[in-house]
Amino acid sequence: MAKSNKNSLEVKKSDQSMLYLMRPFFVIAIVYVLLINVLPANEIVMERYNLGHDQYRVLFFLVQLPYMIIWFMAFYSFAKLQRYSNKIQKSPESEDFRTITKGIKYLAFGMPLVSLIAISLNSIAVSSPGFNPTAVIAINYLSLIVPLLAYTTIRKGTHGLADRAKLNFGIIDTRFIMSILVVIGVAYCYFTFRKLNLESLGSADNPYYLPAWIMITTIIMPYLFAWFSGLLAAYEMVLYSRHVQGVLYRQSMRLLSLGIVGIVAGGVGLQYLRTVVPRTGHISINDTLVWAYFIYVVLGIGFSLIIIGAIKLKRIEDV
Amino acid sequence: MNSQSNAMLYDKVLKITNVYLGPAADRFMSRQIQNHLNKEPNELTEKDLVSLIVWIKVSVSLLTEDSGIVDEYITKLNELANAKTPTKS
């Protein structure tokens, strides 16, 4: 009886902890929905789609809803991983799991915070068009900081795990990763450079409002670095899940590693899309949106796998 | 001497558990022994093995629906429990 009371108290405590960890999501989501309803509607979009003010707000909310679901899943996977990391805090691999969790946390907080700032800056740009270049530049840099921080942090954790298990890249795997990066990098440069005035590197007459040399050194190169870190992180996680001892442990780790592959692939895809197709500062119902939704599905699958993997790993520590 | 053989027994159980739970094996075994036998891992004796195996079966069954894995794990532990410990002359 005493034991069952203790168990129920522990369950209650862990539920509170989940709620505590998820609280920032609810605050950010509520603020975001409030901003959609409070900030002035974009006249260009209203005119293009023949919408009234309320219809515009409903459309904006519906277009953003799938991305808000991704925020929820990102926070949920962060919360689940955090609870697993707390559970194994005395183990040798706990530091690496804590670092991976921190990387997911940067993604979970970064995605909605950038959207919050973006909706606010775009709204200012609607009332003062002269502010539009500042808004576009600021949002581009903020969008870069999130994957840069998140992927390099996740990579630090996965590298720690791989290092602890004494795992090294095989020559074929190294070639495979390098090939992926080369293809992504060259295609990214090709699509971005088409929009830059390469005859005058100092000209900011492009959709990014930045001179080409600044665009190359402060946007393109950091993005390629972030993506390379993300790819390495995903690969190291897969490598670890393949070679770590323990049939049951390996099954859970496989889910976690596939989840990281999913969020890195989805994240890279989304950042790719948002740089290659320059930001306009307002919603557009076009093929880019369809691509974005497809990428949300990949991200959703990735976060779901992380959630299931973290739940299974924690269960091993609970029984 | 006794505590040394107890520790050796724990290591043998741990070695088998490692195949199924990898890095989580030591924590899992410690929990089973502390929670169900009210002992420390280095106090594990051959007499405890039978009841420990019962608890391990219950716990591992909660982790997987694959009865093949559970049966294989429990068979290995039973083999260890049934094996005669060689004595040094």
Boltz contact constraints between the chains, C-beta under 6 A:
constraints:
  - contact:
      token1: [A, 93]
      token2: [B, 23]
      max_distance: 6.0
  - contact:
      token1: [A, 244]
      token2: [B, 22]
      max_distance: 6.0
  - contact:
      token1: [A, 245]
      token2: [B, 18]
      max_distance: 6.0
  - contact:
      token1: [A, 245]
      token2: [B, 22]
      max_distance: 6.0
  - contact:
      token1: [A, 246]
      token2: [B, 20]
      max_distance: 6.0
  - contact:
      token1: [A, 246]
      token2: [B, 21]
      max_distance: 6.0
  - contact:
      token1: [A, 246]
      token2: [B, 22]
      max_distance: 6.0
  - contact:
      token1: [A, 247]
      token2: [B, 20]
      max_distance: 6.0
  - contact:
      token1: [A, 247]
      token2: [B, 69]
      max_distance: 6.0
  - contact:
      token1: [A, 248]
      token2: [B, 20]
      max_distance: 6.0
  - contact:
      token1: [A, 248]
      token2: [B, 21]
      max_distance: 6.0
  - contact:
      token1: [A, 248]
      token2: [B, 63]
      max_distance: 6.0
  - contact:
      token1: [A, 248]
      token2: [B, 64]
      max_distance: 6.0
  - contact:
      token1: [A, 249]
      token2: [B, 21]
      max_distance: 6.0
  - contact:
      token1: [A, 249]
      token2: [B, 22]
      max_distance: 6.0
  - contact:
      token1: [A, 249]
      token2: [B, 24]
      max_distance: 6.0
  - contact:
      token1: [A, 316]
      token2: [B, 24]
      max_distance: 6.0
  - contact:
      token1: [A, 319]
      token2: [B, 59]
      max_distance: 6.0
  - contact:
      token1: [A, 319]
      token2: [B, 62]
      max_distance: 6.0
